[in-house]
Amino acid sequence: MAEAADFQGMTPSPARRWLRRTASLIVGAPLLAGLLAGPAAPSAHAEAAAKAPTGSRTVAVSLDTLSPSAPVEGDTLSVSGTLTNKGRKTVTDAEVDLRVGPRLSGRAAIDEAAGRTGYQPGSDPAKLGGSYTVKIAKLASGVSQDFTLAVPVDKLGLDDEGVYQLGVSITGRTTDYAYDQVLGIQRTFLPWQPEDTATKTKLTFLWPLIASAHVTAETGSDEQQTPVFASDDLALELAPGGRLEQLVALGRQLPVTWVIDPDLLASVDAMTKNYRVRVGDTTVAGTNQAIAKKWLTALEAAVKDGKVVALPFADPDLASIAHRGKNVSGTLSHLQTATEVASTTVETVLHVKPSTDFAWPVNGAIDPSVVDVATSAGAHKVIARSDSLEETGGLPYTPTAARPIGGGTTAVVSDYRLSTAFTGEMAKAGNSTLAVQRFLAQTLALTEQDPDNERSIVVAPQRTPTAAQAQSMARALRALDGERWTQPLDLTAAADQKPDTKATTKVPRASQYPKKLRSQELPTQAFQDIRTTQDSLDSFQVILTQPDRVVTPFGNAINRSVSTSWRGRQLEAQQYRDAVRTYLQGLTNEVQLIAKSDVTLSGRSATIPVTVQNKLVQGVDNLVLRLTSGNATRLKLNGGGAVAEQPVAIAGGHSQSVKFDAAANANGQAQVTARLFTEDGAPYGEEMTFTVKVSEVTPTVLLVIAGGLLLLVLAGIRMYTHRKRAAAGGTGDTGGNNGGEPEQPSDPTPDTGPVSEAPSGPGEKVDR
């Protein structure tokens, strides 16, 4: 009966028509929504699959070792590495091969090849094939597998000497590709120079020993002035495997020029003795003396027969000084001091005489103001970099590093490519291998540019290389031991080389200084803070009997405040400056006036004492205590004036009471101000104000007091007589007299020894 309603010619009931329309809407709604919304969003799985590497980027190829780095005839080239399937499909029937060639002509060609990624038919040569392959049956998605290829050099097809591109590729299949294709490739370079070149490039490699500031301005009060370190992190760099330990261990076996910050030597030398480490608001004893001694001993042995260049103490940021600080008074004098102390520090600690004639701006970036500041302290050689002093003459070769830039100054221009070769993450073996091979390739290509023109090239790496970066640099230098196309030269000799007359000598304008480097500079406020600290130090030292105990540690701390190591650490730099200033202020406050309460004068003249306290370990001198009467008509000082002065000299840990004569002309109050000054008239510390109350006693009052005393005496006599009579009358009292005399107080001595800082009691009365 239900179906009968839908038969043709039959009219359905209204209820059934409503049900059918509702069902149609329910069924059609999702379809309509889908049509309106468009194509459905891909699932997370599909999205991940879409992002998965494909083609020649499916498998990541890492070249972990390549030995030898610069082969000769008869060698066998061994390449090992790791394959990692980054794709979503399993790789099958794969083969790992070497691809050698083509020979690259020039340094630019090496740069271009290094920048390519993925397999490029036509640019990448055919695989070597034959028996020198590694078969990979299956490599699942996300899985890694090691490989090693070993090929005799005479099978590599190396003909002419020069730099060859060397690639390692993996060819195979996946379910997406039913035929063999290159699924991954990594390129590097193979320098082929089995015989010595006719002319060799002189190579100077700087080996920097530089660290951030670790020592504070604070020292102990003992005779040795035990230094206080901000932390014990320096010990981690000196310990076996640490950054600085690795630099010394590796550098002692290499033909390098040591570039040393004397502050690092002074800090490590301080660690060999007693030292303290700040922990919160207190300090604890340092315990890494043995590590420091071992490192210094190793360094002394390493530099004994080498060339040492000493930077100014604490490696000051020359560009920051030039752009932000030189107009702040006193800034350049700090640079001069830092240069003067550099040689002494190196000779004292390492027992070698360093060269102090070099300045090294950050990244070798220069402009006229940087050069002026760099040479202002006596350096006549500036280590620049070729990306700053760019060649404009279209030379087809890299010119010799040394070149005159005017004013008797020589720019020693380091090579940008070689100097930045090891700035990346060298802890990964694959990255290190690529960096070493590229470095070697660039040096050989550089030599080939102009074979008949002997040139001198300088490499100035990053200032603070990591341990891994140092190890990579050492690998590259050891590969050049054969001196087939380079020979080592120290920095001083490199600076003395005959300049290339066609090389650029024009220093770039200030507007060409890199904006990124400029943004990292210390602000002008930093130099103003330093000037404030120096002014306070100048005022403080003139009153000290042993000024060197303060001048030396604070002078070093001020030098550390402008260190290059603060770049990119603005907040830490500010905190260091603040700590130095705060500590100095605390020391100056140790010499102060003891607060004094109001004073009452009970006559026309009196002596007013004012106490000066010295809580320092050492004595103070050259101080003057000045007393000023606010009302000279009512209260005069020292013979009738409104101002009186007395010299002050106090031993360490003592205080002194300084006395001033005062004369009163009328009753009432007078404000008196006490303040310390240095002998040259500069105020020292805060002033202190107290009130002197003058209460003169008149003759009439004295007569009244005398009359009262007379009456008391007469009454006493009468009472005595009465008691004597009473005793004679038989009362039985047997009184007696102890006969003692009152103790007389002694006068206070000028030096009272340690006294309380508490003010004198209220209503202090000063008698005549």
Disulfide bonds with the S-S distance in Angstrom:
none
